[in-house]
Amino acid sequence: MNKKTMKAAAFGMLTLAASAKAGQLPTEMWADNNKYGGSPSITAGPNGVSVTVQANAIAEAGGGSVVDLAKQILERYAPGICSSVFNFQTAHRALTVGVAVQSPAYAVPGGNLYVVDGKEISVTFDYTPSRKVTCVSPEPPMS
């Protein structure tokens, strides 16, 4: 499958499968040099929370709704993120999350370059962390 077709297929799986149940995203998608192309991301900032997931990982999961995929990523991986910008350790009702698809752009020596499709899909769902994590704040420097 060429890059343009893969990107369109992944985006299509997200947009057309609004009521489909997502399969399990592969856990090895977070590993360095994985077969899915690049790494997913979870970003929290002043404009909210967003996730980026690889087109190949979406295909491996069999597609699914954007809500299910985003919820799965956050519930599984976000509790381990300690941030002063967003508290991933507590539940959030009606959390709005931006979701983008990452796909290979072109091959370069030593690997591929990946791009994130500029079309971010906004979804809203109730977020509940899958596990309890206690974040530790560093002690203030002593003089």
DRENPA-3360 file (N, C-alpha, C; in nm, 2 decimals, always signed):
BEGIN
1 = MNKKTMKA = +0.09/-0.12/+0.00/+0.00/+0.00/+0.00/+0.09/+0.12/+0.00 ~ +0.06/+0.22/-0.09/+0.15/+0.34/-0.09/+0.11/+0.43/+0.02 ~ +0.20/+0.53/+0.04/+0.18/+0.62/+0.16/+0.05/+0.70/+0.15 ~ +0.02/+0.75/+0.04/-0.11/+0.83/+0.02/-0.23/+0.74/+0.05 ~ -0.23/+0.62/+0.00/-0.34/+0.53/+0.02/-0.35/+0.49/+0.17 ~ -0.24/+0.46/+0.23/-0.24/+0.42/+0.37/-0.29/+0.54/+0.46 ~ -0.25/+0.66/+0.43/-0.30/+0.78/+0.50/-0.45/+0.79/+0.49 ~ -0.50/+0.78/+0.36/-0.64/+0.79/+0.34/-0.72/+0.68/+0.40;
9 = AAFGMLTL = -0.66/+0.56/+0.40/-0.73/+0.45/+0.46/-0.74/+0.46/+0.61 ~ -0.63/+0.51/+0.68/-0.64/+0.53/+0.82/-0.73/+0.64/+0.86 ~ -0.73/+0.75/+0.79/-0.82/+0.86/+0.82/-0.97/+0.81/+0.79 ~ -0.99/+0.73/+0.69/-1.12/+0.68/+0.66/-1.17/+0.59/+0.77 ~ -1.08/+0.50/+0.82/-1.12/+0.41/+0.93/-1.16/+0.50/+1.05 ~ -1.10/+0.61/+1.07/-1.14/+0.69/+1.19/-1.27/+0.76/+1.16 ~ -1.29/+0.82/+1.04/-1.40/+0.90/+1.02/-1.53/+0.82/+0.99 ~ -1.51/+0.71/+0.92/-1.63/+0.63/+0.88/-1.68/+0.53/+0.99;
17 = AASAKAGQ = -1.59/+0.50/+1.08/-1.63/+0.39/+1.18/-1.68/+0.45/+1.31 ~ -1.76/+0.56/+1.30/-1.80/+0.63/+1.42/-1.87/+0.54/+1.52 ~ -1.94/+0.43/+1.48/-2.00/+0.35/+1.58/-1.93/+0.22/+1.60 ~ -1.82/+0.19/+1.53/-1.75/+0.06/+1.54/-1.67/+0.06/+1.67 ~ -1.66/-0.06/+1.73/-1.58/-0.07/+1.85/-1.43/-0.09/+1.80 ~ -1.34/-0.02/+1.86/-1.20/-0.03/+1.83/-1.14/-0.15/+1.88 ~ -1.05/-0.21/+1.81/-0.97/-0.32/+1.86/-0.86/-0.27/+1.95 ~ -0.78/-0.35/+2.00/-0.67/-0.31/+2.09/-0.56/-0.26/+2.01;
25 = LPTEMWAD = -0.52/-0.14/+2.04/-0.40/-0.08/+1.97/-0.28/-0.16/+2.02 ~ -0.18/-0.19/+1.94/-0.07/-0.27/+1.98/+0.02/-0.19/+2.08 ~ +0.06/-0.26/+2.19/+0.14/-0.20/+2.29/+0.28/-0.16/+2.24 ~ +0.33/-0.24/+2.14/+0.46/-0.22/+2.09/+0.47/-0.09/+2.00 ~ +0.36/-0.02/+1.98/+0.36/+0.10/+1.90/+0.45/+0.21/+1.97 ~ +0.47/+0.19/+2.10/+0.55/+0.29/+2.17/+0.70/+0.26/+2.17 ~ +0.74/+0.14/+2.12/+0.88/+0.10/+2.12/+0.96/+0.18/+2.01 ~ +1.08/+0.20/+2.04/+1.17/+0.26/+1.94/+1.18/+0.17/+1.82;
33 = NNKYGGSP = +1.19/+0.23/+1.70/+1.20/+0.15/+1.58/+1.09/+0.04/+1.56 ~ +0.97/+0.08/+1.60/+0.86/-0.02/+1.59/+0.82/-0.03/+1.44 ~ +0.74/-0.13/+1.41/+0.70/-0.15/+1.27/+0.58/-0.07/+1.23 ~ +0.53/+0.02/+1.32/+0.41/+0.10/+1.29/+0.45/+0.24/+1.24 ~ +0.57/+0.27/+1.25/+0.62/+0.40/+1.19/+0.60/+0.51/+1.29 ~ +0.72/+0.55/+1.34/+0.72/+0.66/+1.44/+0.66/+0.63/+1.57 ~ +0.63/+0.72/+1.65/+0.58/+0.70/+1.79/+0.45/+0.78/+1.81 ~ +0.36/+0.73/+1.88/+0.24/+0.80/+1.91/+0.28/+0.91/+2.02;
41 = SITAGPNG = +0.18/+1.00/+2.04/+0.21/+1.10/+2.14/+0.08/+1.14/+2.21 ~ +0.10/+1.19/+2.34/+0.00/+1.25/+2.42/+0.05/+1.38/+2.46 ~ -0.02/+1.49/+2.42/+0.02/+1.62/+2.45/-0.08/+1.70/+2.53 ~ -0.04/+1.77/+2.63/-0.13/+1.85/+2.71/-0.07/+1.99/+2.71 ~ -0.15/+2.09/+2.69/-0.10/+2.22/+2.68/-0.22/+2.32/+2.72 ~ -0.19/+2.45/+2.70/-0.29/+2.55/+2.74/-0.42/+2.54/+2.65 ~ -0.40/+2.48/+2.53/-0.52/+2.46/+2.44/-0.59/+2.33/+2.45 ~ -0.55/+2.24/+2.55/-0.61/+2.12/+2.57/-0.52/+2.00/+2.56;
49 = VSVTVQAN = -0.59/+1.88/+2.54/-0.52/+1.75/+2.53/-0.53/+1.70/+2.38 ~ -0.42/+1.65/+2.33/-0.43/+1.59/+2.20/-0.35/+1.46/+2.19 ~ -0.39/+1.37/+2.10/-0.31/+1.25/+2.08/-0.28/+1.23/+1.93 ~ -0.17/+1.17/+1.90/-0.13/+1.14/+1.77/-0.10/+0.99/+1.76 ~ -0.16/+0.92/+1.67/-0.14/+0.78/+1.66/-0.11/+0.74/+1.52 ~ -0.02/+0.64/+1.50/+0.02/+0.60/+1.37/-0.09/+0.53/+1.29 ~ -0.09/+0.56/+1.16/-0.19/+0.49/+1.07/-0.17/+0.34/+1.07 ~ -0.05/+0.29/+1.08/-0.03/+0.14/+1.08/-0.09/+0.08/+1.21;
57 = AIAEAGGG = -0.08/+0.15/+1.32/-0.13/+0.10/+1.45/-0.28/+0.09/+1.44 ~ -0.34/+0.19/+1.38/-0.49/+0.20/+1.37/-0.53/+0.08/+1.28 ~ -0.46/+0.06/+1.17/-0.49/-0.06/+1.08/-0.48/-0.19/+1.16 ~ -0.37/-0.20/+1.24/-0.35/-0.32/+1.32/-0.47/-0.35/+1.42 ~ -0.52/-0.24/+1.47/-0.63/-0.25/+1.56/-0.77/-0.28/+1.49 ~ -0.76/-0.27/+1.36/-0.89/-0.29/+1.28/-0.98/-0.17/+1.27 ~ -0.91/-0.05/+1.29/-0.99/+0.07/+1.28/-1.06/+0.09/+1.41 ~ -1.18/+0.15/+1.40/-1.26/+0.18/+1.52/-1.30/+0.33/+1.53;
65 = SVVDLAKQ = -1.38/+0.36/+1.62/-1.42/+0.50/+1.63/-1.31/+0.59/+1.69 ~ -1.31/+0.71/+1.65/-1.21/+0.80/+1.70/-1.22/+0.81/+1.85 ~ -1.34/+0.82/+1.90/-1.36/+0.83/+2.05/-1.29/+0.70/+2.12 ~ -1.32/+0.58/+2.07/-1.27/+0.46/+2.13/-1.12/+0.46/+2.13 ~ -1.06/+0.50/+2.01/-0.91/+0.49/+2.00/-0.85/+0.60/+2.09 ~ -0.90/+0.72/+2.10/-0.84/+0.82/+2.18/-0.86/+0.79/+2.33 ~ -0.97/+0.74/+2.36/-1.00/+0.70/+2.50/-0.91/+0.59/+2.54 ~ -0.89/+0.49/+2.46/-0.80/+0.38/+2.49/-0.66/+0.42/+2.51;
73 = ILERYAPG = -0.61/+0.51/+2.43/-0.47/+0.56/+2.44/-0.46/+0.64/+2.57 ~ -0.55/+0.73/+2.60/-0.54/+0.81/+2.73/-0.56/+0.72/+2.85 ~ -0.66/+0.63/+2.85/-0.68/+0.55/+2.97/-0.56/+0.46/+3.00 ~ -0.50/+0.41/+2.89/-0.39/+0.31/+2.91/-0.26/+0.38/+2.94 ~ -0.23/+0.49/+2.88/-0.09/+0.55/+2.89/-0.08/+0.68/+2.97 ~ -0.19/+0.76/+2.97/-0.18/+0.90/+3.03/-0.16/+0.90/+3.18 ~ -0.21/+0.80/+3.25/-0.20/+0.81/+3.40/-0.05/+0.82/+3.44 ~ +0.04/+0.77/+3.36/+0.18/+0.78/+3.40/+0.25/+0.91/+3.37;
81 = ICSSVFNF = +0.17/+1.00/+3.31/+0.22/+1.13/+3.28/+0.20/+1.23/+3.39 ~ +0.31/+1.28/+3.45/+0.29/+1.38/+3.56/+0.32/+1.51/+3.50 ~ +0.23/+1.60/+3.51/+0.24/+1.73/+3.45/+0.17/+1.84/+3.53 ~ +0.23/+1.96/+3.53/+0.16/+2.07/+3.60/+0.06/+2.14/+3.51 ~ +0.05/+2.10/+3.38/-0.04/+2.16/+3.29/-0.18/+2.09/+3.29 ~ -0.17/+1.95/+3.31/-0.30/+1.88/+3.31/-0.28/+1.76/+3.40 ~ -0.39/+1.73/+3.48/-0.38/+1.62/+3.58/-0.44/+1.50/+3.52 ~ -0.35/+1.41/+3.47/-0.40/+1.28/+3.41/-0.43/+1.18/+3.52;
89 = QTAHRALT = -0.41/+1.21/+3.64/-0.43/+1.11/+3.75/-0.57/+1.11/+3.80 ~ -0.65/+1.21/+3.76/-0.79/+1.22/+3.80/-0.88/+1.20/+3.68 ~ -1.01/+1.16/+3.71/-1.11/+1.15/+3.61/-1.15/+1.29/+3.56 ~ -1.19/+1.30/+3.44/-1.24/+1.43/+3.38/-1.36/+1.40/+3.30 ~ -1.47/+1.46/+3.33/-1.60/+1.44/+3.26/-1.59/+1.53/+3.13 ~ -1.64/+1.48/+3.02/-1.66/+1.56/+2.90/-1.52/+1.62/+2.86 ~ -1.42/+1.54/+2.86/-1.29/+1.58/+2.82/-1.28/+1.59/+2.66 ~ -1.24/+1.70/+2.61/-1.23/+1.72/+2.46/-1.09/+1.69/+2.43;
97 = VGVAVQSP = -1.07/+1.60/+2.33/-0.93/+1.56/+2.29/-0.92/+1.57/+2.14 ~ -0.81/+1.63/+2.09/-0.78/+1.64/+1.95/-0.71/+1.51/+1.91 ~ -0.75/+1.45/+1.80/-0.68/+1.32/+1.75/-0.63/+1.35/+1.61 ~ -0.50/+1.31/+1.59/-0.44/+1.32/+1.46/-0.38/+1.19/+1.42 ~ -0.36/+1.17/+1.29/-0.30/+1.04/+1.24/-0.17/+1.08/+1.18 ~ -0.07/+0.99/+1.22/+0.07/+1.00/+1.17/+0.10/+0.89/+1.07 ~ +0.15/+0.93/+0.96/+0.18/+0.83/+0.85/+0.32/+0.86/+0.79 ~ +0.38/+0.76/+0.72/+0.51/+0.78/+0.66/+0.49/+0.88/+0.54;
105 = AYAVPGGN = +0.59/+0.97/+0.54/+0.58/+1.07/+0.43/+0.67/+1.02/+0.31 ~ +0.80/+0.99/+0.34/+0.89/+0.94/+0.24/+1.01/+0.88/+0.31 ~ +1.07/+0.79/+0.24/+1.19/+0.72/+0.29/+1.32/+0.81/+0.28 ~ +1.40/+0.80/+0.38/+1.53/+0.87/+0.38/+1.63/+0.77/+0.42 ~ +1.76/+0.79/+0.40/+1.86/+0.69/+0.45/+1.85/+0.67/+0.60 ~ +1.84/+0.55/+0.63/+1.83/+0.51/+0.78/+1.69/+0.50/+0.83 ~ +1.59/+0.53/+0.75/+1.45/+0.51/+0.80/+1.35/+0.59/+0.72 ~ +1.24/+0.63/+0.78/+1.14/+0.71/+0.71/+1.12/+0.84/+0.79;
113 = LYVVDGKE = +1.06/+0.94/+0.72/+1.01/+1.06/+0.78/+0.86/+1.05/+0.79 ~ +0.80/+1.09/+0.89/+0.66/+1.08/+0.91/+0.60/+1.22/+0.92 ~ +0.47/+1.22/+0.88/+0.40/+1.35/+0.89/+0.27/+1.32/+0.96 ~ +0.22/+1.43/+1.03/+0.09/+1.42/+1.09/-0.01/+1.50/+1.00 ~ -0.12/+1.43/+0.96/-0.22/+1.49/+0.88/-0.27/+1.61/+0.95 ~ -0.28/+1.72/+0.88/-0.33/+1.84/+0.94/-0.47/+1.84/+0.99 ~ -0.55/+1.74/+0.95/-0.69/+1.73/+0.99/-0.70/+1.66/+1.13 ~ -0.71/+1.74/+1.23/-0.73/+1.69/+1.36/-0.88/+1.67/+1.39;
121 = ISVTFDYT = -0.91/+1.56/+1.44/-1.05/+1.54/+1.48/-1.07/+1.56/+1.63 ~ -1.17/+1.64/+1.66/-1.20/+1.67/+1.80/-1.31/+1.58/+1.85 ~ -1.28/+1.51/+1.97/-1.38/+1.42/+2.03/-1.39/+1.45/+2.17 ~ -1.51/+1.41/+2.23/-1.53/+1.44/+2.37/-1.58/+1.31/+2.44 ~ -1.52/+1.28/+2.55/-1.56/+1.16/+2.63/-1.52/+1.18/+2.77 ~ -1.57/+1.09/+2.86/-1.53/+1.09/+3.00/-1.40/+1.01/+3.01 ~ -1.30/+1.07/+3.07/-1.17/+1.01/+3.09/-1.16/+0.96/+3.23 ~ -1.12/+0.83/+3.24/-1.09/+0.77/+3.37/-0.96/+0.70/+3.37;
129 = PSRKVTCV = -0.86/+0.74/+3.45/-0.73/+0.68/+3.44/-0.74/+0.53/+3.48 ~ -0.67/+0.44/+3.41/-0.67/+0.30/+3.43/-0.60/+0.25/+3.56 ~ -0.52/+0.34/+3.61/-0.44/+0.30/+3.73/-0.41/+0.42/+3.82 ~ -0.38/+0.40/+3.94/-0.34/+0.51/+4.03/-0.19/+0.53/+4.02 ~ -0.15/+0.65/+4.00/-0.01/+0.69/+4.00/+0.00/+0.82/+4.09 ~ +0.10/+0.82/+4.17/+0.13/+0.93/+4.26/+0.25/+1.01/+4.20 ~ +0.22/+1.13/+4.16/+0.33/+1.21/+4.11/+0.40/+1.28/+4.23 ~ +0.53/+1.29/+4.22/+0.61/+1.35/+4.32/+0.66/+1.48/+4.27;
137 = SPEPPMS = +0.64/+1.58/+4.35/+0.70/+1.71/+4.31/+0.84/+1.72/+4.37 ~ +0.93/+1.78/+4.29/+1.07/+1.79/+4.34/+1.07/+1.89/+4.45 ~ +1.16/+1.87/+4.54/+1.18/+1.96/+4.65/+1.24/+2.09/+4.60 ~ +1.21/+2.20/+4.66/+1.27/+2.33/+4.61/+1.42/+2.32/+4.64 ~ +1.50/+2.39/+4.56/+1.64/+2.39/+4.58/+1.68/+2.45/+4.71 ~ +1.77/+2.40/+4.78/+1.82/+2.45/+4.91/+1.94/+2.54/+4.89 ~ +1.95/+2.64/+4.96/+2.06/+2.73/+4.94/+2.17/+2.70/+5.04;
% end
